[in-house]
Every structure is written in C-alpha cells, then in structure tokens.
Amino acid sequence: MNKKENKTRPFLCIELLNTFSEEEISALKQFISCTYFNTDDSLKKLLSALDKSVLRKPTFTPELQYEVYRKVFPHLSAPKPELQKKERSLLNIKLNTLMRLSEQFLSVETIKEHPQLKNELLYPQLLKRRQFWSFNRQVKKERKLLNEQANKGEEQFEQLYRTESQVLDYLYRTGQLMVEDNLSELVGNLDFYYVLRRLSLQLTALSLQWASAKKTYEFDLKDIASLLEHPQYAHHPLVELYVKNIQLMERRDDETYTQLLGLLDKHQRAIPTNTFRNFYTTCISYCVHQVRNGYMDYYRKIFDLYLIMHHKNLLIEQGMIHRGMLKNMVIIACREQEFDWAENFIEHYRPFVSESIRESVYQFLLGMLAFYQKDYEKAHDRFIKVDKIDTTYDINTRVIILKCIYEKEKEYHEPIMQSFRTAEKYFISHTLLPAKSKQEYKNFIRTLINLYRIRHGASKMSVERLKEKLEAQKANSDKQWLLLKIEELR
C-alpha cells in the first residue's frame, strides 16, 4: 500500500456512511446503541458528529476532523487548528471500528430482507444442537413456499439445493439415511441450478464480448450439451429463454430476435422479474447494435421495447430506476418525436431516481427534451443546472451544451471558439476515458469547430471538403448529427 492509499483508507468509513439513507443512519444509531453489538459510547458520539457535520460533505477536511474529535473526546486536549499524529491515530481507530459496526449492520439488514439467508445460517446450528423438531418445521415451511412458486429461477433452485443439503445432513445425524434419502431431489435441484447459472454466465460472457473486442473467452456450452438435450431442461421456460438469448447474441439476426420476443410473451408468468428484465435488455442491446450498423428504423423498436418494459413494470428495481436507463428512454423517445411520452416518462420516474442526484437528473432530462424540440436556449439553461451525476452524464452534458452553443450563436465569437477548445482539452485529458473514446470526442469537436467557422465565414474550407473529412473518420462520437448540420449549411 502506498502512502496515498494509507492516508485515505481511514475515511472509507465516511464513504460507506455517505451511501446510507437518513432512515438507515437512524437505524444504525439504534444498532450501535445496543450493548450486545457495541459497548463503546464514543462511537455513538462519533456517528452523531459525522451525521451532523461531515456526511454528505465533499471532503473530510482537517477542520472537520478537529471539530469531530472535540465532540467525541471533549475531555481530551487537542492542538489547534489541526489534529496531530496522536489525535489523528485515535480518531482513525474509532472510524475503523465504526466501519466494522456499519458493515455488521448491513449484514443484519440483508438477512432481514432475505429470509433464506437466515435459514442458511440457522440450519447447521439447529442440527448441531439436535433441535430436530425445529429444523423439520423450518424446512417444511421453506419447501412449501419454494415449491408453490411458479416462476422459479436460478436463486430459488440454489436455495432448494442448499436446503436439501441440510436435510441430507439431518438424515445422516439421525441415522435415517439407510431407510430414506433425498438424493434425487438434491441432485435435481443442483442440476437445475447449475444449468441456469451456467447459461447466465455464458450470456454475460457474450454480452461483454459484444461490448468490447478485447474480451475473449474459450468456454462454450458444449460442456453442458447433454443436460440441455434432456427433456427436463430443454423444455423448461427459463432454459428456453436463456438459450434463445444466447443464440441472439451469437447470430445477431432478426429471426432469432423475433423468436425471443415471442418466447418472452409466452413465458412471462414463469420467469422471475429480474431475469425477465435482463432478457428485454438483451433485445435492446441487439437493436442498439443494429442502429450502430446504420439501420435507423431500430430506434422505433427500442422505443417499443421500453414501452413494453414500462407497462410490465420492469423498469423499477428495488424501488429505484437506474439513471442510465431513464436517460436512454428519454433520448430514444425524443429521437422518435414522442415528446409527450418523453415528458410523461420524466415525471413518472422522477420519484424513483436516487434522491442525491434526482434534481440534476431531472434538469438533464428536461434539457434533452428541450434540445430535441429545438428550444436551444431553454435546453442550455437546463444543462447548466446539472451537477455531478456520473462520468457518462457529465460527458453527455458537456457535448449537448456545445451543440446548444453552436445552434444558438448567430455570429462568430472568439470566446465560443475558446469554449470548444476547452472542451477538447477536457476530453483529451480525461483519465477515465479509453483512448478510442478520446479520439471520438476529439474528432467530434474538431469537426464542430470547422463547422462553426465555415458557418460564420471564418474559414476557407468548403462544406464539401469538411464532409469528405468527416466521412473518412472511423471514430467520431456523433457523426450523424454533424452530417445533418453540414447538410443544413449546404
């Protein structure tokens, strides 16, 4: 570990606590007030001080460290204005201890949300203590719930396998193994879990290969071919859908795409919601792939898929919508001139965006809506209100602001040129952007600069020459928009 990592490591506690909601912070305070989990009163003071003065702040400055230290240790002296090594060390020890308790709290919360995890931990203890009546009662209840579930998926078969493993241990401990056993159920659930998990990983591998040419994998489905041919698995709805998803990723043809949509309609009630959502995402990825190959009519297919997911309530996961999916939905709706739908999407899903970025996402989406309606002044005003969300949003915001500036300006101004050059430097120096993306944005901005100069008579380059140069570029972040602007000049 280098010195920089060592210096920032103690504040991982604050990074973790910054992910907690107000309700979770309140519950954590109750958690560490319980003497079973914590007997250190200073940790209660520490959490209270962090909640009041530090959390949701950009940095844990030396001034804030001093303030927190004085609140946690009022009986100890501390040199002003910054803590020295001895005081920092004590504060860091308490922060690390608080972080361990926070992690323990999250584990307890996870068990509350997922009862099967409780049973997985409880069963071995019941067997060890020979509490067989309690064990059988719990197993009977769990089996009943799982077997009544029509849309069993990978998670449920794994749970059944783990439960039957504990039942096998119970039969062994009670000397009943020679009289009865559950090996058929155990192996059957294991095979189903393995097949579904293996298909899921194969689909993930293909998705990664599709996203990046650098990703290659040597494994395929030959190792489970015999299982897939068995009627028990081959005709299972979830196996059918996984296989068809994989075929779509491999073949990339409309026939397989249509077959997959048909299977999704046919087997909707037999598929767990999370998996169902992922299969529609595969369909969207295929359509995006077709758009990139120049088939623009697939924008409408993407819009239709988002509408299906909207009507089937597949866009909300654990009470939230992913900001990237919401952005894509609105952009696609705008591209298809479905402005009323776009506005409805924005208002409907606004409450489901993470509260910390909700307002910025809202302003961004309204900015996109105004931009596609060619109200560039309004769009620009919206985008400058967008704070940091993530790298993708940040880049999109900067690019759209450049487009707004180009569209708004009726005369040539050198400060506008400077803003274009500043944006170019930003993309070139961006540490998280891969080299290919940097080249794409650099080419976009260089073309935009030439376009702006030609538009206002500040360049000797002809429109035809600029179009030739643009068409010759293999990398450009938005060649289609630039070609449209060139045609407008012509």
N, C-alpha and C positions, 0 to 999 in steps of 0.2 A: 504493500500500500504506500502510495506517495504522500508527500506532506499535504498536498491539496485535499486528497481524499480523507486523510486523517483529520484535517481541520473541519471539514463539512459533515463528517459522519455523525457526530452527536446530534445534529439538527435534523436527522432523519425522523426523529420523534415528531418534530413540528410538521414536517412534510406529510407524515401519516395523519396527524390530527387535522391537518387542513383539508383532508378528504372527508372528514366526519360532518354530518349534518348537525344542525342545532339540537335535534332530538337525540342523536347519537352521543353528542357531547354531554347532554343532560343524563343519559343512561350510564355513560362511562363514569360520571361523578358519583352516581349511586353505587356503581360496581366497586370503585376503589374505596368507598366508604364502608364496605363490608369487610369486617376484620378477618373473615375466612380467606379473602384474597389479598388483603393489604393491611398491614399494621403500622405503616409509616405515615403519620399525619402530615408531614411536609409535602408528600405527593399530592394530597388534596389541595393544599395551598398552591402548589406549583401548577396544577391543572387549572385552577381558578384564575391565577395570574395570567397564564398563557391565553385562556379563553377571553379574558378582558382586554389584554394589551398587545398580544402577539399574533394569534391566529387570524388568518385572512389578511395579514400584512405582507408586503413584498419580501422583506428580509428581517431576520432576527439580528438587528443592529447591536453594537456594543452598548448603546444607550438603553435599549430594551432589555438586554441581558442584565445590566446593572439594576434596572427597575424591578425585574422579576426576582433577582437574587435578594433584594432588600425585602420584598414581600414574603418570600419563602423563609428567609433566615433573618428576621428582624432583630434577633438577639446577637447576631454576629456582625462584626465590623467589616467594612468593605471600602477600599480606597476609591476615590472619585478621580476622573469621570468614568474610568473603565475598570472592569474586574481584572485582577492579576491571575497568574497561573494557578495559585492555590484555590482561589474562589471559582475560577472557571472549571477547574477539575471537579469540585464539589457539585457545581450546577450540572455538569455533564453526566456525573454519576446518577443524579436524580432524574435527568432527562432519559437516560438509558433505561432506568428502572421503570419509569412511566411508560416508555415504549413497550417494554415486555408485557406490562399490565394491559396496555391498549391492544396488543396482539392477542392476549388471552381473552379479552372482552370480545374481540371479533370472532374468535373460535366459538365462544359460547353463543353468540348471536347466530352464527352459521348453523349450529346444532338446533337452535330454536326454529330456524327457517326450514331445516331439512331433517325431519324426524328419523329418516333411515340412517343417518349418521349416528344418532343416539343409540339405535339398536345395534349397530355395528360395534360400538364400544361397549355396550351393555351386555350383549350375549355371552362373550367369553367370561365376564365377571360372574354372571349368574351360574354358568356351568362350573366355574372354579369353586364357587361357594355351594354347589349342589342344590341350587334353588330351581329344581326341575319343573315344579308346577308353574312358577312364574315364567320360566323360559318357554314352556309349551303354550302358555296363554298369550305371550307376546308374539310368538311365531305364528300361531293360528290367526291372530288378528292381522299380522302383516301379510301372510299368504292370501288371506281373503281379499284384502284391499288391492293387492297386485293382480291377482287372477281375475278380479272383476273389472280391471282397467282394460278397456277395449283397444286403446291406442298405445300399446306398449312399445317402447323404443330401447335404444342402447342402455340407457340409465336403469330402466326397470328390469331388463334381463340381467344386468350386472348385480342389481340388488337381490333378485331371486337366487342367482348363483351364490352370492355371499351368504344369504340366509340358509340355503340348503347345505352349504359347507359347515355351518354351525350345527345344523340338525344332524349331519353325519357324525360330528364330534359328540353330540349328545347321545346318539345310539351307541357309540363306542364306549363312552363313560358309564352308561347304564347297562352294558352287557347285552344289548338287544341286537347287535349288528348281525349275528348269525341267524336271527329269526326274521328280521326285516331290515331293509335298507332303502335309501333314497337315491341310489347311484344313477338311475335312469333320469330322474328329474334334475339331478346335479349336472350331469353331462349335457343334457338337452339345453339347459339354461346357459351353460358355459359355451356351447357351440353357437347358440343364437347370439350371445353377447360378442363372441369372437368374430363371427361373420359380420355383424353390424359395425363393430369397431374397426375391423379391417377395411370394410368398404368406405367407411367415413374417412379413414386416414388416406386411402387411395384417392378419394375425391379431393381432399386437402392438398395432396401432392400435385395433382393435376392443376388445381387452381393456382398454386404457387408457380408451377412451370408456365402456366398461361400468362401470369403477371410478370415474370422475369425469365429472360432467356438464360440467365446464369444458373437457374435452378434445374438440376437433373437428378433423377432417381432411377435406380436399377431394378427396383422391385415392381411386380405387376400382380395380377390376380390369378396367375397360374397355380400358385401355391394353395389356393382355396377353391380351385375349379371343381373338384369332386363334391365339395359341400354345396356349391352353388347349383350343381346339377340335381341335387337331391330335392324331390318334390316338396318336402317340408320347408325348405328355404326358398327354392326357386319361385314358388307361388305366394310367398309372404309379401304383403303390400309394401312394407318398408324396404325389403330386399329388392323388389322390383324397381322401386323408385331410385334407390341408390345405384343400381346397375344402369338404369336409363340416364341418370345424371352423369355417370362416368362415361357412357357412350357419347353423350352430347359433348363433353369436354374433349374426347378423343376424335370424334368425327367432324364436329362443328358444321352440321348440316341442318337444313330446315325440317327435313323429315323427322329426324330424331327430336328436334325441338318441339314439333307439333305433338309427337307421341308422348313426350314428357308432360306437356300441358294437359293432355287427355288423362294421363295417369294421376296427375295432381287433383283433377276434378273427381276422378273415380274413387280415389282412396283418401279423400280429405279427412273423413272421420276416423280413419285407422292410423293416423300419423300424429305423433307428438307435435305440439305447436312450434317448438324451437326448430325441430328438424324440418317441418313444413316450410317455415320461414326461410331456412337455408336453401331449400330446393328452388324456391322462387328467386332467390338471389343468384343462383346458377343460371336461371333463364335470363335474368337481367344482364349478367356478365356476357352471355352469348350475344345478346342484342348489342351491347356496347362494342363487342368485338366486330360485329358486322358494320356498325357505324364507322369504326376506325378503318374498315376496308372500303369505305365510300358508299355504303348502302344507307342513305339518309332516311329512307322510309322506316327504318327500325327505331327511330326516335318515337314514332307513334306507338310501336309495340312496347317500348319501355314505359311510356306513359300509361298504357293499358295495364301493364303488369303492376305498376304502382297503385292504380285504381283498384285492382283485384286485391292486393295486399291490404289496402286501406279498408275495403268493405269486409274483408275477412278478419280484421283486427290483428294483422300480423306485423304492424309497424311499431307497436308498443311492446317493449320487453322490460319486465320488472318495473313497470310504471314510468318508463322513460323511452324517448325516441333518440336514436343516435343522430348527432348533429350533422354528420356527413350524409346520411340517408335523406334527411329532411332537405338539406341543400340540393342534393341531386334531384329530388322530387320536384322542387320548385323550379329549378333550371329547366328540366325536361318539359314541365307544364308550360313555362314561358316560351320555350322554343316552338311548342306546338300551338302557340297563340291561345292557350287555355288559361287566360288571365284570371277569370273568375274562380276557376278551380285552384289556381296557384294561391290566390288570396285566401280562399277557404282552407287550404292546407296549412297556410301560415298561422291563421287564427286558431284552427282546431288543435294543432300540435304544439302551439306555443307553451301551454302549461306543462308539457311533458319534456321540455328541454331543461337540462340541469340549471338550477337557479343561479349559480355563479356566473354563467355565460348567457343566460336567457335573453337579456336585453340586447347584447351585442349580436347574437344570432338573429334576433328579431329585426334589428336595424339592417343587417346584411341582407336578409331575405326580402325585406321591403325595398331595399336598394336594387336588388336584382329585378324585382317586379317592375320598378320604375324604369330601369335601364332598358329592358326588353320592350317596354311601351314607349321608348324613345323620349322619355322625360329625363334628360341627362342632368339637368340642374338639380332636380329632386333626388335623383339617384346619387349624385355626388354628395349632397347634404346628408343622405342616409349613411353612406360609406365612411365618411369622416367621423361618424359617431361610433364606429365599430372598434371596440378594444380588442386586446389579445384574446383569441379563442384557441387556435392551434395553428400549426405551420400551414396547413392547406388553406384554411380560411384567410390567414394573413396574406398568402401569396395571391389568392383569388381577389381579395380586396384591393391589393396594390395594382393588379392588372386591370381590373374594371375601372378603377379611378383614372388610370392612364387613358382608357378608352373614352371615359366621360370627358376628360380634358380635351382629347382630340375632337370629339363631337361638338363640344361647346364653343371652342375658340374660333372666332370668325376672322381673326387677323394673326399674323406671325408675331410671336413674342419670344425673345431670348430666354426669359425666365422659364417658359414652358419647355424649351429645349433642355434647360438645365435640370428640370424635374424628370425628364425622360432619362437623361444621363445618370442622375442619382439612382433611379430605379434600376438601371442596367448594372451599376456597381453593386447594388444590394443583392441582385440575383447571382452575380459572379462570385461574390464573397460569402454567400450563404453556406454555412458549414454543413447543414443537413441535406442540401440538395445534391443528388448524384451528378456526375459530370454531364451525362446526356441531358438532364433537365436544365442544367445551367446553360447549355448550348441552345436548347429550345427557346428559353426565355430571352437569351441574348439576341438570337436571330429575330425573335418577335419584335423586340424593342428597336433594334437597328432598322428593321423594315418600317416600323411605325415612325421613327424619326425621319426617314427618307420620304415617307408618305406625307408627313406633316409639312416638310419643306417644299415638296412638289406642289401640294395643295395651295400654299401661300406664295408661290413664285420665288422661293428662296433657294432653288436647286436647279442645275442644268440637266439633271437626269430626267429622262422621259418616263411617262407612266408605263409604256410598253417595256422599257428596259427594267423597271422595277418589278414588273410582273414576271419577266423572264427569270430574274434573280430569285424571286420568291418561289417560283415553281421548281427551281433547281435545288432548293434547300430540302434536305432529307429530315432535318429537325427544326420544328417550329411549333410553339405551344398553341397557336391559333391561326393556322394558315387560312382556314375557311373565312374567318372574319376579315382578315387582311385582304383577301381576294375580293370580297364583297366591297370593301372600301375603295379598292383600286377601280373596280367596275363603276362605282359611283362617280369617280373622277373622270373616267373615260366618257 
